[in-house]
Amino acid sequence: MIMVKYKVEVDHKLCIGCGACTVACDNFVMNGDKAKPVNAEVESLGCNQEAADGCPVEAIKIHKVE
């Protein structure tokens, strides 16, 4: 069985540090005035997608890892 993995990234040039992602998903924490993922590679989109969808500046990008 092939496990699909996803890479979760925060574009720090776009991130305004509002913390919306940290409320939506426990995979995000604040690092100073910017957000960062706790785990950069995940096996399930889960709340990571909710965090990306809720980011007001679209700073969170999720890519499928081939």
Steps between C-alpha positions, in 0.01 A plus 500: 500500500636838397486769767446848369691771682449873491753777554368792705674836456447854626622782276653734758496791254119476491429395861365786712514306827126512567499151654187380319681180399592423863133519594394279207771234535736380773768436235571875494681706762620856511875550460548864597262696282462229233323164493674172430388139468606263777520217246596612148395163355165345589312192383155657523383846402256517792506833676803613296264565209264689733791718610601567138142583403463733798825691446399856408814557289527147351847450651452124561579272208444125496659282233472128439839330538565260213 
